[in-house]
Amino acid sequence: MKLDSGQQRTLASLVFFAVVLFAGAAALMQVEELPFADALYFSLVTMSTVGYGDVVPYTPAGRILASVMILTGVGSFMNLIAATSDHLLSRREQRERMEKLNMVIGVFFSEAGTRLLRMCARMDTNLPQARERLPKDGEWLDRRFAGRAKLFSAHGFQVAVDTEGLGAIKAFLNEKSPLLVRLLENPNLLEHEAFTDLLWAVLHIKEELEFRFDLDAAGEADLAHLRGDLERAYRLLARQWLDYMRHLCANYPYLFKVAAHRNPFRESAPV
């Protein structure tokens, strides 16, 4: 797992603090002839600026060593505290940004994403298999979700394109073009690379369809190219929908029920 800059700084500070702590304890064991527990305690109270109580340096070498530890250890301890505090604050800010981004993702699926996914699913050549691979009702927060999600992500997402279906998608994306552009202008998208890739894939399909004024005149090469673009967007759209559904299930059960009712992969949506 790759660490972010805050985690790297905290880890580096912790490692440096531990090195100084145990190196100081080992040196005190030799200079002051202290047992390990006392030497470690002495080293810790020195670096944390707590001060001395029952254990103090008696030899000149011990006092010199304690002075060195004060100069190096106190700084490393303060740096560890600062790095940890900064990391915790960054995590909190990141959670807040992700919450705002999940709201943006929710707007996308409410206004365009779910319907577009349904249009793609209807063109899926193996839709029954996709339905079987989706998490069941009780698995969205269960340990089995990861296995189901992995199985669903392995679905081929192959579509059989036709001019009627492409025409419907073209008209729908033209209608939703202002929404897609506004979503891309949101600065919080930098925090979610997968959703950004999805929006670009959808906009790319829109541009490809607009470029072909008469879909009825499109040749086999054009249809094959459009099928590849549509399958890529379909795959990204389905995976993002799955993540969003899990987010709703964990945080907004009432919205999850509505989204599950509008499941774009189901055969029909009864009232």
C-alpha positions as CSV (number, residue, x, y, z in Angstrom):
1,M,0.0,0.0,0.0
2,K,1.4,3.4,-1.0
3,L,1.7,5.9,1.8
4,D,0.8,9.6,1.2
5,S,3.1,12.4,2.2
6,G,1.5,12.8,5.7
7,Q,1.9,9.1,6.4
8,Q,5.5,9.1,5.2
9,R,6.4,12.1,7.4
10,T,4.7,10.5,10.5
11,L,6.5,7.2,9.8
12,A,9.9,8.8,9.3
13,S,9.4,10.8,12.6
14,L,8.4,7.7,14.4
15,V,11.4,5.7,13.1
16,F,13.8,8.5,14.0
17,F,12.3,8.9,17.5
18,A,12.6,5.1,18.1
19,V,16.2,5.1,16.9
20,V,17.2,7.9,19.3
21,L,15.2,6.4,22.1
22,F,16.7,2.9,21.9
23,A,20.2,4.1,21.0
24,G,20.1,6.4,24.1
25,A,18.9,3.5,26.3
26,A,21.7,1.2,25.0
27,A,24.3,3.9,25.6
28,L,23.0,4.5,29.2
29,M,23.2,0.8,29.9
30,Q,26.9,0.9,29.2
31,V,27.8,4.3,30.7
32,E,25.6,4.3,33.8
33,E,25.4,0.6,34.2
34,L,21.6,0.6,34.3
35,P,19.3,-2.2,33.6
36,F,17.4,-2.0,30.3
37,A,14.1,-0.9,31.9
38,D,15.7,1.9,33.8
39,A,17.8,3.0,30.8
40,L,14.7,3.0,28.6
41,Y,12.8,5.0,31.2
42,F,15.6,7.5,31.6
43,S,15.8,7.9,27.8
44,L,12.1,8.4,27.5
45,V,11.7,11.0,30.2
46,T,14.7,12.9,28.8
47,M,13.3,13.0,25.3
48,S,9.8,13.9,26.4
49,T,11.0,16.8,28.5
50,V,9.3,15.4,31.6
51,G,12.4,15.7,33.7
52,Y,14.2,13.4,36.1
53,G,12.9,11.9,39.3
54,D,14.2,8.7,40.7
55,V,16.7,8.0,37.9
56,V,19.4,10.6,37.2
57,P,22.8,10.5,35.5
58,Y,25.6,10.2,38.0
59,T,28.8,10.0,35.9
60,P,30.2,12.8,33.7
61,A,29.8,10.6,30.6
62,G,26.2,10.0,31.6
63,R,25.5,13.7,31.9
64,I,27.2,14.4,28.5
65,L,25.1,11.6,27.0
66,A,21.9,13.1,28.6
67,S,22.8,16.5,27.1
68,V,23.2,15.0,23.7
69,M,19.9,13.2,24.0
70,I,18.2,16.5,25.1
71,L,19.4,18.3,22.0
72,T,18.5,15.5,19.6
73,G,15.7,13.6,21.4
74,V,13.5,16.5,22.4
75,G,13.5,17.8,18.8
76,S,12.6,14.3,17.4
77,F,9.8,14.0,20.0
78,M,8.3,17.3,19.2
79,N,8.6,16.5,15.5
80,L,6.8,13.3,16.0
81,I,4.0,15.1,17.9
82,A,3.7,17.7,15.1
83,A,3.8,15.1,12.3
84,T,1.1,13.0,14.0
85,S,-1.1,16.0,14.7
86,D,-0.7,17.2,11.1
87,H,-1.5,13.8,9.7
88,L,-4.7,13.5,11.8
89,L,-5.9,17.0,10.7
90,S,-5.1,16.0,7.1
91,R,-7.1,12.8,7.4
92,R,-10.1,14.8,8.8
93,E,-9.9,17.3,6.0
94,Q,-9.6,14.5,3.5
95,R,-12.7,12.8,4.9
96,E,-14.6,16.0,4.6
97,R,-13.5,16.5,1.0
98,M,-14.5,12.9,0.2
99,E,-17.9,13.4,1.8
100,K,-18.4,16.5,-0.5
101,L,-17.2,14.4,-3.5
102,N,-19.6,11.6,-2.6
103,M,-22.4,14.2,-2.8
104,V,-21.2,15.2,-6.3
105,I,-21.1,11.5,-7.3
106,G,-24.7,11.2,-5.9
107,V,-25.8,14.1,-8.1
108,F,-24.2,12.5,-11.1
109,F,-26.0,9.1,-10.6
110,S,-29.3,10.7,-9.6
111,E,-29.4,13.0,-12.7
112,A,-27.5,11.0,-15.4
113,G,-25.4,8.1,-14.3
114,T,-28.1,5.6,-13.3
115,R,-30.1,6.1,-16.5
116,L,-26.9,5.9,-18.7
117,L,-25.9,2.7,-16.9
118,R,-29.4,1.3,-17.6
119,M,-29.1,2.2,-21.3
120,C,-25.7,0.4,-21.5
121,A,-26.9,-2.6,-19.5
122,R,-29.8,-3.1,-22.0
123,M,-27.2,-3.4,-24.7
124,D,-25.1,-5.9,-22.7
125,T,-24.9,-9.2,-24.5
126,N,-24.6,-11.1,-21.2
127,L,-26.8,-9.1,-18.8
128,P,-28.1,-12.1,-16.8
129,Q,-24.6,-13.0,-15.8
130,A,-24.0,-9.4,-14.6
131,R,-27.1,-9.6,-12.5
132,E,-25.9,-12.8,-10.9
133,R,-22.5,-11.3,-10.0
134,L,-23.9,-8.3,-8.2
135,P,-23.9,-8.3,-4.4
136,K,-27.1,-9.6,-2.9
137,D,-29.3,-7.5,-0.6
138,G,-27.5,-8.5,2.6
139,E,-24.0,-8.4,1.3
140,W,-23.3,-4.6,0.8
141,L,-21.8,-4.3,4.3
142,D,-20.9,-8.0,4.6
143,R,-17.4,-9.5,4.2
144,R,-18.6,-11.2,1.1
145,F,-19.0,-7.8,-0.6
146,A,-15.3,-7.7,-1.7
147,G,-15.6,-11.1,-3.4
148,R,-18.8,-10.2,-5.1
149,A,-17.4,-6.8,-6.2
150,K,-14.3,-8.5,-7.6
151,L,-16.5,-11.0,-9.4
152,F,-18.7,-8.2,-10.8
153,S,-15.6,-6.2,-11.9
154,A,-14.5,-9.3,-13.9
155,H,-17.7,-9.1,-16.0
156,G,-16.9,-8.6,-19.7
157,F,-19.2,-5.5,-20.1
158,Q,-19.6,-6.3,-23.8
159,V,-22.3,-4.4,-25.6
160,A,-24.1,-5.0,-28.9
161,V,-24.4,-1.5,-30.5
162,D,-27.1,-0.5,-32.9
163,T,-28.0,2.9,-34.4
164,E,-31.2,3.1,-32.3
165,G,-29.4,2.6,-29.0
166,L,-26.5,4.9,-29.9
167,G,-29.0,7.5,-31.0
168,A,-30.7,7.4,-27.7
169,I,-27.4,7.7,-25.8
170,K,-26.4,10.6,-28.1
171,A,-29.6,12.5,-27.3
172,F,-29.4,11.8,-23.6
173,L,-25.7,12.9,-23.3
174,N,-26.5,16.1,-25.3
175,E,-29.3,16.8,-22.8
176,K,-26.9,16.2,-19.8
177,S,-23.9,18.0,-21.3
178,P,-24.1,21.1,-19.0
179,L,-24.3,18.8,-15.9
180,L,-21.2,16.8,-17.0
181,V,-19.2,20.0,-17.6
182,R,-20.2,21.5,-14.3
183,L,-19.1,18.3,-12.5
184,L,-15.7,18.4,-14.1
185,E,-15.3,22.0,-12.9
186,N,-15.5,20.8,-9.3
187,P,-12.1,21.1,-7.6
188,N,-12.8,18.1,-5.3
189,L,-12.5,15.8,-8.3
190,L,-8.7,15.8,-7.9
191,E,-9.3,13.6,-4.9
192,H,-11.1,10.9,-6.9
193,E,-9.2,9.8,-10.0
194,A,-11.6,7.0,-10.9
195,F,-14.6,9.3,-11.0
196,T,-12.7,11.8,-13.1
197,D,-11.8,9.0,-15.6
198,L,-15.4,8.1,-15.7
199,L,-16.6,11.6,-16.6
200,W,-13.9,11.9,-19.3
201,A,-14.9,8.6,-20.8
202,V,-18.6,9.7,-20.9
203,L,-17.7,13.0,-22.5
204,H,-15.5,11.2,-25.0
205,I,-18.5,9.1,-26.1
206,K,-20.6,12.3,-26.4
207,E,-17.9,13.8,-28.7
208,E,-17.6,10.7,-30.8
209,L,-21.4,10.5,-31.3
210,E,-21.6,14.2,-32.1
211,F,-18.9,13.8,-34.7
212,R,-21.0,11.3,-36.6
213,F,-24.0,13.3,-37.7
214,D,-25.8,10.4,-39.3
215,L,-25.5,7.2,-37.3
216,D,-27.5,5.3,-39.8
217,A,-24.6,5.9,-42.3
218,A,-22.0,4.6,-39.9
219,G,-19.9,1.8,-41.2
220,E,-18.6,-1.3,-39.4
221,A,-15.4,0.4,-38.5
222,D,-17.2,3.3,-36.9
223,L,-19.5,1.0,-35.0
224,A,-16.6,-1.0,-33.7
225,H,-14.9,2.1,-32.6
226,L,-18.0,3.4,-30.8
227,R,-18.5,0.0,-29.2
228,G,-15.0,0.1,-27.7
229,D,-15.5,3.6,-26.3
230,L,-18.9,2.6,-24.9
231,E,-17.6,-0.6,-23.3
232,R,-14.9,1.4,-21.5
233,A,-17.4,3.9,-20.2
234,Y,-19.8,1.1,-19.2
235,R,-17.1,-0.7,-17.3
236,L,-16.0,2.4,-15.4
237,L,-19.7,3.4,-14.8
238,A,-20.6,0.1,-13.3
239,R,-17.7,-0.1,-11.0
240,Q,-18.2,3.5,-9.7
241,W,-21.9,2.7,-9.2
242,L,-21.0,-0.3,-7.1
243,D,-18.7,1.8,-4.9
244,Y,-21.4,4.5,-4.6
245,M,-24.1,1.9,-3.6
246,R,-21.9,0.6,-0.8
247,H,-21.3,4.2,0.4
248,L,-25.1,4.8,0.5
249,C,-25.7,1.5,2.3
250,A,-23.2,2.4,5.0
251,N,-24.1,6.0,5.5
252,Y,-27.6,6.7,4.1
253,P,-29.8,3.6,4.3
254,Y,-32.9,5.5,3.1
255,L,-31.2,6.7,0.0
256,F,-29.7,3.2,-0.5
257,K,-33.2,1.7,-0.6
258,V,-34.2,4.1,-3.4
259,A,-31.0,3.5,-5.4
260,A,-31.4,-0.3,-5.0
261,H,-35.0,0.1,-6.2
262,R,-33.6,1.9,-9.3
263,N,-31.0,-0.8,-9.8
264,P,-30.1,-0.4,-13.5
265,F,-29.3,-4.1,-13.9
266,R,-32.7,-5.4,-12.8
267,E,-35.2,-6.6,-15.4
268,S,-37.9,-4.2,-14.2
269,A,-38.4,-1.6,-11.5
270,P,-41.9,-2.1,-10.0
271,V,-43.6,0.8,-8.4
